[in-house]
């Protein structure tokens, strides 16, 4: 197994998902990649005051600045790409913006006539804390907001909404170091892109941004031919996770729960009704994010929930 390094540059970053983007790196199954990603905006320099304009990778913002795509040799449609997050190291600064764009939630909160609010954070990864320019400290738990593969549709596709096909802007705070994210392969090579580093985020990502930061991540990529769950799912330090993504919260919730019940049936050998009964005292449903056009919901089965 080889170890590769991938740094962000104009030729190794993109702001869209597309099956037509050529891979910037091709690896063998089992290889690891040390990936350097910029923050979601692609900033090339740190900000010294909240909202400061600094140079970015792209002159116009079209979507999250992602590193990739990375092709995995031999990965074919019908396979599953296993993305193991071995380590995640945030840069020493980050930012959060609230009410950056108009939304139903911001109107509901009465913010539609207010300017955006911005925080600038100093991140101490060794101490495990980020401190805002107002002096408030928040425990960090770094992860990538965006990790996704290309899907078999022509053209360029926005990085903003998460999708059942491809994953992408999942924004699940449980995908910390030690997690494995399983992404169904849709096009040959899978074409994985990652970015949108978050030093910390609550479930929901209620302001529309987390503590956004650049990240250095070690990934191990592998290919599996069979999984007990169809669709995007994960194994994390917190437990097994399934996802639902939809503009309809009820649909997203149902999809996440349905996938979890299928996983539990494979584990415990029960019929569907009995599995639902077992899930009721053991499975947690979380609103993953409310910020990205489609609702995200994840179902979490903690490792010690059923003995």
C-alpha positions in Angstrom: 0.0 0.0 0.0 1.4 3.4 -1.1 1.1 6.7 0.6 0.4 9.8 -1.5 0.2 13.6 -0.9 -2.3 16.0 -2.5 -2.0 19.7 -2.0 -4.5 22.4 -3.3 -3.6 24.2 -6.4 -5.6 25.5 -9.4 -5.1 22.1 -11.1 -6.1 20.0 -8.0 -9.2 21.8 -6.8 -12.7 22.3 -8.0 -15.9 24.0 -6.9 -18.3 21.5 -8.5 -19.0 17.8 -8.7 -18.7 16.4 -12.3 -18.1 13.1 -13.8 -16.2 14.9 -16.5 -13.5 16.3 -14.2 -10.3 14.4 -14.8 -8.8 12.8 -11.7 -5.9 14.8 -10.2 -4.6 11.6 -8.5 -5.2 7.9 -9.1 -4.5 5.4 -6.2 -4.8 1.7 -5.6 -7.3 0.3 -3.2 -5.8 0.3 0.3 -3.6 3.3 -0.4 -3.6 6.4 1.9 -3.6 10.0 0.8 -2.5 13.0 2.9 -4.9 15.6 1.6 -4.5 19.3 2.2 -7.8 21.3 1.7 -8.5 25.0 1.9 -11.6 26.4 3.7 -14.9 26.3 2.0 -14.3 29.7 0.4 -10.8 28.7 -0.9 -9.0 31.4 1.1 -5.2 31.4 0.4 -4.4 33.7 3.4 -5.7 34.0 6.9 -8.1 36.7 7.9 -6.9 39.1 10.6 -10.4 40.6 11.2 -13.8 39.0 10.7 -14.9 39.3 7.1 -11.6 40.6 5.8 -11.3 40.1 2.0 -8.2 38.0 1.3 -7.1 36.2 -1.9 -8.9 33.0 -2.9 -8.2 30.1 -5.1 -11.1 31.0 -7.5 -12.0 34.6 -8.5 -15.7 33.9 -8.2 -17.4 31.6 -5.7 -19.4 28.8 -7.3 -19.3 26.3 -4.4 -17.1 24.8 -1.8 -13.4 24.7 -2.7 -12.7 20.9 -2.8 -9.5 19.0 -3.3 -9.8 16.3 -6.0 -11.2 14.4 -7.6 -9.2 11.3 -6.6 -9.7 8.1 -8.6 -9.4 4.7 -7.0 -8.2 2.1 -9.6 -10.7 -0.7 -10.2 -13.7 1.0 -8.5 -16.7 0.4 -10.6 -20.4 1.2 -10.4 -22.0 -1.2 -7.9 -19.0 -1.1 -5.6 -18.7 0.9 -2.4 -15.9 3.3 -1.7 -14.7 3.1 1.9 -13.2 6.4 3.0 -11.4 6.1 6.3 -10.6 9.3 8.1 -7.3 8.4 9.8 -6.5 11.8 11.1 -7.8 15.4 10.7 -5.7 18.4 11.6 -7.3 21.8 11.4 -5.4 25.0 10.6 -4.9 27.5 13.5 -7.7 29.8 12.5 -11.3 29.6 11.2 -14.4 31.6 10.8 -18.2 31.5 11.2 -20.8 33.6 9.4 -24.5 33.7 10.4 -27.2 34.8 8.0 -24.9 35.0 5.1 -27.9 34.5 2.7 -31.6 34.8 3.0 -33.4 31.7 4.1 -36.8 30.6 5.6 -35.0 30.0 8.9 -33.4 33.5 9.0 -36.8 35.0 8.2 -38.4 32.9 10.9 -35.8 34.3 13.4 -36.3 37.8 12.3 -32.9 38.3 10.7 -34.1 39.2 7.2 -33.4 42.9 7.9 -30.1 42.4 9.7 -26.6 42.3 8.3 -24.6 39.1 8.6 -22.7 38.4 11.8 -19.1 37.1 11.7 -16.8 35.4 14.1 -13.1 34.8 13.7 -11.6 31.9 15.6 -8.1 31.0 16.9 -7.8 27.2 16.8 -5.5 25.3 19.2 -5.6 21.8 18.0 -3.3 20.5 20.7 -5.6 21.9 23.5 -8.7 20.9 21.5 -10.4 24.3 21.7 -11.2 27.2 19.4 -11.6 30.7 20.8 -13.6 33.4 19.1 -12.7 37.1 18.8 -15.3 37.7 21.5 -13.4 35.4 23.8 -15.8 32.4 23.8 -14.2 28.9 23.8 -15.6 25.9 21.9 -14.3 22.3 22.1 -13.2 21.2 18.6 -14.0 17.9 16.9 -12.6 18.3 13.3 -14.3 16.7 10.3 -15.1 17.4 6.6 -18.4 18.9 5.8 -18.0 17.7 2.2 -16.9 14.3 1.1 -18.5 12.9 -2.1 -18.1 11.1 -5.3 -19.2 12.0 -8.8 -22.4 10.6 -10.2 -23.5 9.6 -13.7 -25.1 12.8 -14.9 -23.6 15.2 -17.5 -22.5 18.7 -16.6 -21.4 20.5 -13.4 -23.3 20.1 -10.2 -23.5 22.3 -7.1 -21.6 21.3 -4.0 -24.2 22.8 -1.7 -27.1 20.2 -1.4 -26.2 16.8 -0.1 -27.4 14.0 -2.3 -28.4 10.4 -2.0 -26.3 9.8 -5.0 -22.7 10.8 -4.2 -23.1 12.2 -0.7 -21.1 15.5 -0.8 -22.1 18.2 1.6 -23.2 15.8 4.4 -22.2 18.1 7.3 -22.3 15.2 9.8 -20.3 16.1 12.9 -19.8 12.4 13.8 -17.4 11.9 10.8 -14.3 12.6 13.0 -11.0 10.7 12.9 -11.5 7.0 13.1 -14.7 7.1 11.0 -15.3 5.2 7.8 -17.7 6.8 5.3 -19.2 4.4 2.7 -20.1 6.0 -0.6 -21.7 4.0 -3.4 -19.6 4.1 -6.5 -21.5 5.5 -9.5 -18.8 6.2 -12.1 -15.6 4.3 -12.8 -12.8 5.3 -10.4 -15.4 6.8 -7.9 -13.9 10.3 -8.3 -13.8 11.4 -4.6 -13.5 15.1 -3.6 -13.2 16.4 -0.1 -13.1 19.8 1.6 -15.1 22.2 3.7 -13.1 21.6 6.9 -15.0 22.1 10.1 -13.2 22.5 13.4 -16.5 22.2 15.3 -20.2 22.1 14.4 -23.4 21.4 16.2 -26.1 19.1 14.7 -28.0 21.3 12.3 -25.2 23.8 11.4 -27.9 26.3 12.4 -26.0 29.5 11.2 -25.3 28.0 7.8 -21.6 27.7 8.6 -19.5 25.9 11.2 -16.0 26.9 12.4 -14.8 26.8 8.8 -11.1 26.1 8.3 -8.5 24.6 6.2 -7.6 21.0 7.0 -4.8 18.4 6.6 -6.3 15.0 6.5 -5.0 11.4 6.1 -7.5 9.3 4.2 -7.3 5.6 3.5 -9.3 4.5 0.5 -10.6 1.1 -0.2 -13.2 -0.6 -2.4 -15.9 -3.1 -1.1 -18.2 -5.1 -3.2 -21.0 -5.7 -0.7 -22.4 -3.7 2.2 -25.5 -4.4 4.4 -26.9 -0.9 3.5 -27.7 0.6 0.1 -26.7 4.3 0.0 -24.4 6.6 2.0 -23.7 5.3 5.5 -20.8 5.3 8.1 -19.2 3.7 11.0 -18.0 6.3 13.5 -16.6 6.3 17.0 -20.1 7.2 18.1 -21.8 4.2 16.3 -23.3 3.1 13.0 -24.9 5.9 11.0 -27.3 6.0 8.1 -28.4 9.2 6.2 -31.4 10.7 4.6 -31.3 13.8 2.3 -34.4 15.5 0.9 -36.1 19.0 0.7 -38.8 17.3 2.7 -37.9 16.6 6.3 -40.3 13.7 6.6 -38.7 12.1 3.5 -35.2 12.6 4.8 -36.2 11.1 8.2 -37.9 8.1 6.6 -34.9 7.4 4.4 -32.4 7.5 7.3 -34.6 5.3 9.4 -35.3 2.8 6.6 -31.6 2.4 5.9 -30.9 1.9 9.6 -33.6 -0.7 9.9 -32.1 -2.6 7.0 -28.7 -2.5 8.7 -30.2 -3.8 12.0 -32.1 -6.6 10.2 -28.8 -7.8 8.8 -27.2 -7.6 12.3 -30.0 -9.2 14.4 -32.0 -11.3 12.1 -35.4 -9.9 13.0 -38.4 -9.1 10.7 -39.1 -5.4 9.9 -41.7 -4.8 12.6 -39.6 -6.4 15.3 -36.5 -4.4 14.2 -38.5 -1.2 14.4 -39.5 -2.1 18.0 -35.8 -2.8 18.8 -34.8 0.5 17.2 -37.2 2.6 19.3 -35.1 2.3 22.5 -31.7 2.2 20.8 -31.6 4.5 17.7 -31.2 8.3 17.8 -32.5 10.5 15.0 -30.5 13.7 14.5 -31.1 16.7 12.2 -27.7 16.7 10.5 -28.0 20.1 8.9 -30.7 22.6 8.0 -28.5 24.9 5.8 -28.1 23.4 2.4 -31.4 23.3 0.4 -32.0 19.7 1.3 -32.6 18.6 4.9 -30.1 16.1 6.3 -31.1 13.6 8.9 -28.9 10.8 10.3 -29.9 7.8 12.3 -27.3 6.8 14.9 -27.1 3.3 16.5 -24.4 3.6 19.3 -22.0 0.7 19.6 -23.2 -0.1 23.1 -26.9 0.5 22.6 -27.8 -3.2 22.1 -26.0 -6.0 24.0 
